[in-house]
Amino acid sequence: MDQPTLYSEPGASWWPLLWGPVFAALGFAVEALTGSAAPARWLFVALLLVLPTALWVQARRRLHAVRLTPVALHQGREELPISDVESVDGLEPRSGAKVLGGGWTAPRGTEPVPIRLTDGTVVTGWARDAEALRAAMGELLTTRDGGDRRADPR
């Protein structure tokens, strides 16, 4: 069953795929100025640069993506059921807390989003726009709890 997406970050954009063709076009232009241009060779260079870049972008889109649905928070390769989340309000990042997504640290360019689980542990989620993710999760938790969220005494 498909769930509506309440918050989403793709992890990476596809624009880096332009790097290879742009570098190849610049190389072809410089070579054309000297009078000995070889278009087939530069087309091969462009293709040679696009393929690993496509793999890199696809991996980043898979490993750094963030998606919040009413059922779960998906962070990279990890899925955290919303039923396991107690709170995202008033928490500070904790040193040594488990980082969601399967990595040792949050991806570069993201901010931590501390999440208290129902068992009392705190894990670290992450997003480029941490406040937007925290707000979306807070709204989802308020809706889930019927609008009656009391301050956490812990």
URNORSUL-V790419 format. One record per residue. RES is the residue in three letters. OMEGA is omega in whole degrees, 0 to 359 (* if undefined). D_FIRST is the distance of its C-alpha to the first C-alpha in Angstrom with 1 decimal. Layout:
# URNORSUL-V790419
RES/OMEGA/D_FIRST ; RES/OMEGA/D_FIRST
This chain:
# URNORSUL-V790419
MET/178/0.0 ; ASP/179/3.8 ; GLN/175/6.4 ; PRO/179/9.9 ; THR/181/12.5 ; LEU/178/15.4 ; TYR/182/17.7 ; SER/170/18.0 ; GLU/185/20.8 ; PRO/181/20.8 ; GLY/178/23.3 ; ALA/176/25.8 ; SER/182/26.8 ; TRP/185/28.0 ; TRP/177/31.5 ; PRO/177/33.1 ; LEU/179/32.9 ; LEU/183/35.8 ; TRP/182/38.1 ; GLY/179/39.1 ; PRO/179/40.0 ; VAL/178/41.8 ; PHE/179/43.9 ; ALA/179/44.7 ; ALA/177/45.7 ; LEU/177/48.0 ; GLY/178/49.5 ; PHE/180/50.1 ; ALA/179/51.7 ; VAL/180/54.0 ; GLU/179/54.9 ; ALA/178/55.6 ; LEU/179/58.0 ; THR/177/60.0 ; GLY/181/60.1 ; SER/183/58.5 ; ALA/177/54.8 ; ALA/185/52.7 ; PRO/181/49.4 ; ALA/180/48.0 ; ARG/181/48.4 ; TRP/174/46.6 ; LEU/177/43.8 ; PHE/178/43.4 ; VAL/179/43.6 ; ALA/179/40.8 ; LEU/179/38.6 ; LEU/178/39.6 ; LEU/182/38.5 ; VAL/185/35.2 ; LEU/179/33.7 ; PRO/178/33.9 ; THR/178/32.8 ; ALA/177/29.7 ; LEU/180/28.9 ; TRP/180/29.7 ; VAL/180/27.5 ; GLN/178/24.5 ; ALA/178/25.1 ; ARG/178/25.5 ; ARG/180/22.3 ; ARG/188/20.4 ; LEU/183/22.6 ; HIS/180/23.3 ; ALA/176/20.0 ; VAL/179/18.8 ; ARG/178/15.5 ; LEU/174/14.8 ; THR/177/11.6 ; PRO/184/11.8 ; VAL/187/10.7 ; ALA/170/12.7 ; LEU/180/15.5 ; HIS/178/15.5 ; GLN/182/19.1 ; GLY/182/20.1 ; ARG/186/19.3 ; GLU/178/18.5 ; GLU/178/15.6 ; LEU/178/17.0 ; PRO/179/15.0 ; ILE/178/16.0 ; SER/178/17.2 ; ASP/184/19.8 ; VAL/177/21.2 ; GLU/187/24.2 ; SER/171/25.7 ; VAL/184/26.2 ; ASP/172/29.3 ; GLY/180/32.8 ; LEU/175/32.2 ; GLU/176/34.3 ; PRO/181/33.4 ; ARG/176/34.8 ; SER/178/36.6 ; GLY/179/35.2 ; ALA/179/31.7 ; LYS/178/29.0 ; VAL/178/27.4 ; LEU/176/23.6 ; GLY/176/22.5 ; GLY/179/24.8 ; GLY/177/28.0 ; TRP/180/31.3 ; THR/175/31.3 ; ALA/179/29.1 ; PRO/179/29.1 ; ARG/180/32.2 ; GLY/178/31.9 ; THR/178/29.4 ; GLU/180/30.3 ; PRO/174/29.5 ; VAL/179/27.2 ; PRO/182/28.3 ; ILE/176/25.6 ; ARG/179/26.9 ; LEU/182/24.8 ; THR/178/25.1 ; ASP/176/27.5 ; GLY/179/29.8 ; THR/177/29.5 ; VAL/176/29.0 ; VAL/181/27.1 ; THR/170/27.3 ; GLY/181/24.5 ; TRP/177/25.5 ; ALA/175/25.1 ; ARG/177/27.5 ; ASP/185/27.3 ; ALA/181/27.3 ; GLU/180/28.1 ; ALA/178/25.2 ; LEU/179/22.7 ; ARG/179/24.7 ; ALA/179/24.7 ; ALA/178/21.0 ; MET/178/20.5 ; GLY/178/23.4 ; GLU/179/22.0 ; LEU/180/18.6 ; LEU/177/20.7 ; THR/178/23.0 ; THR/180/20.3 ; ARG/183/18.9 ; ASP/178/22.5 ; GLY/178/23.3 ; GLY/182/25.6 ; ASP/179/28.1 ; ARG/179/28.2 ; ARG/178/31.6 ; ALA/180/33.3 ; ASP/183/32.8 ; PRO/183/36.2 ; ARG/*/35.9
